[in-house]
Amino acid sequence: MSKIKIFAALMALLLFNTAVYADDKPVRQLKAFLKNTKSLTADFKQVLINEAGNPIQTSYGVFYLQKPGKFRWNYLKPFQQEIVSTSGKVWFYDTDLEQVTAKKLDESVGSTPALLLSGDISLEDNFTMEQQGIDGELMWVKLLPKNQESSFKYVLIGLNNDSLGGMELSDNFGQLTRIYFSNVILNPPLKPTLFEFKAPKGVDVFSD
C-alpha cells in the first residue's frame, strides 16, 4: 500500500481516539482537542520526503472527519484520488488509473492503528507520548509505537492553539510524510452523504 494511503488512514484514526495520557501542556492540549472535536474540515498540503531528506512528491486537497469512524481525503493536485471510510471499509479511488480498492478497516492501516480506530484500545496503551515543545507556531507531541512490528517509527502531531496545525510520520524505510493543515473548521455540520462511496461505472474494483 502506498505511503499516502497509510498516512491518510493513520491520521484519521489518531483523531478518532480520545484517550491521551500525560501531564505536560502539549499532551493536555492534544487531549482537549481530541475530546472536543466531533467533526472537522481542513485544506491540506502533504509532502513525501525521501531518505536523503529531499521532497519527492507534494499533494494538495481537502480533509473531512466525522466521529465515529468516518473520514474522507479528497486529493486534488497534482492527481485526483479519494480515500473514504464508510461501513467498516476504506475505499481508495484513483481516478487516473480508473481503479477502486476496498479494504477492511483493520487491513488497510495495520494492526495497532486499526485497533485504535475501533476504539477498543486506548492510545496510552499503544504509544509512548513525548512533548516536543514549540517549533514555529506549533506545539508538538511525539507518539512512539510500543508494538515492535509497527510499520512506522513515530508520529508527530502539531497543534496551533486549540486546533490542528500539522503532522509528520516516519516509516521504517527512512521516508517522512509531512502534512500541513489550513482553513481548519472545527465541528461543522457535515452531510452523511459526504462519507458514502459508490464505485463509478467502468472502473476496476478490487475488494478484500
N, C-alpha and C positions, 0 to 999 in steps of 0.2 A: 504494500500500500504506500502511496506517495506521502512525503512528509507533510504536504499541505493537508491531506485528509486526516492524518494522525493528529496534527496540531489543532485543527478545527474542532474535532471531537473532544480532544483533551481540554481545550479552552472552555467549551460549554459545560463539561462535566464538573470542572472546578467551580464554576459559577453556581451550579445546582446545589453543591454541598455547602452546608452552613455550620458544620462542626469544626471550629478552629480553636486551637489551644495555644495560648502564650500570654504573658503578662506585659509585653512591651507594646509601645504605642502603635507601630506599624501593623502588628498582627491583630491588635484590638480594633484598629480601623478597618482591617480586612474583614474581621468577624462582623462588624456592624454593617459593612457594605453588603456582604453576602446575605445576612439576615433580612435586611430591609429591601433588597432588590427582588421583586417578583417578576418583572419584565424589563426589557432593555432593548434599545436600538442604538446603533452607532455606525459611523463610517470607519473603515479600517484600511491601513496600509500594511502589507505583510512582506517581509524581506527574508529571503533564504540566503544564508552566509555559509560558504564552504569552509573546509578545514584550514585553509590558508588565510581566512579572515576576509575574503572577498565576496561581495554580494553577487549572487548568480541569478536571482530572479526576484522581481518586485511585482506584487499584485495589489489591486485595489478593489474594494467592494463595500457591501453593507451587511451588517450582522444583526440578527434578531434573536431574542431569548424570551422564552415564556416558561416559567415553572408551573408544574413539574415536568421535566424531561423533554421540552420542545425547543428546538433551535433551527435556525436557517442561516447559512452563509451564502450570499449571492456574490460570486466573483465576477467583476465586470470588465476589468482590464488587467493584463493585455489579452486575456482569453476569458470566455464565459464558462462558468461552472456553478452548479448548485449543489449544496450539501444540506439535506433536510432530515431532521429526526422526527419520526412520527410512528405511532403504533408499535413501539418496540424495535423499530428498524431504522437504519441510517441509509438514505438514498444518495448516491453520488452520480450526478448527471453532468457529463462532459458534452457540451453542445458541438464542439469541433469534431469529436470522434463519433458523435451520434450514438453514444453508449451510456447505459444506465447500469450501475452496480448497486445491488441491495444487500446489506449485511445485517445480521442481528447485532444489536447494540453492543453486546459484550464482545463479539468477534471483531468489531470494527475498530476498537481502540485499545485492546489488550486487557488482561485480567484485572489489574488493580484499578485503572480508570473506569472500567465497566462497573465494578463493584461500588465505586464512589458514586457513579451516576445513578445506580439503583437506589442509593440512599441507605443501604444495609450496613455499610461500613463507614465509620467516621474518618475525617481527614487526618486527625491526630494519630489514629492507629496505623496509618499507612505512610505518613510523611513526617520527617523531622523538619520543623519550621524555624527559620532563622531570619531575624530582621536585618536588613541590609543598609538601613539608613536612607538618606536622601541623595538622589542623583538628579541634577536639574530641578525640575518642578515635581518630580515623582518620589513617593515614599515606597521602598521596595521590600518585599518579603520573598525569601527563597524557600521552596519546597523540595526536599530531598527524599526520594522514594526509599522506603525501608525494604522493599522487595528487591532482592539482588538480581532478579530476572527481568526487571523493568526495562522497557525499550528506550528510556531516556534517563539522563543523569540528574537533571534538575529542571524546575520550572520557576521562573521569577514572575511575580505579579506586582505591577506598579500602580499606585493609587494617587490620584490628583484630588486632594481634599477628600470628599466623600464619594468620588466617582472613579471609574476605571480609566487608567491612562495608557497602560502598555503591558505587554507580556513578552517573555522570552523562554524558549525551550531549547535545551541542549540534548541532542540524542547521542547514542553510543557510537556513532560513526564520525563524530567530530563536526557535525553540521549544526548551526544555530538557526532557529526560526524566531524572528522578532516581529512583533505586531504592535502598531501604534493606533490608538483609537481617538476619534474626534467626533464632534457633534453628538456626544453621548446624551441620550434621554432616558431617565430612569422611570420605571413603572408607567409607561404609556399604555393606553388601551390598544390591544392588538387583535385583529380578526383571527378566529380559529382557522380560517381557510389559508392563512399565510403559512401554516405548518402542514398543509396537506400536499401530497405529491402524487401525480399520476404520470407515468411514462408517456411521452409524446408518441404518436403513431410513427411507425417506421424505424424506430431506434432499436438497437440490440439491447436486451435486458438480461443481465446475469444476476442470479439470486442464490444465496446460500440457504 
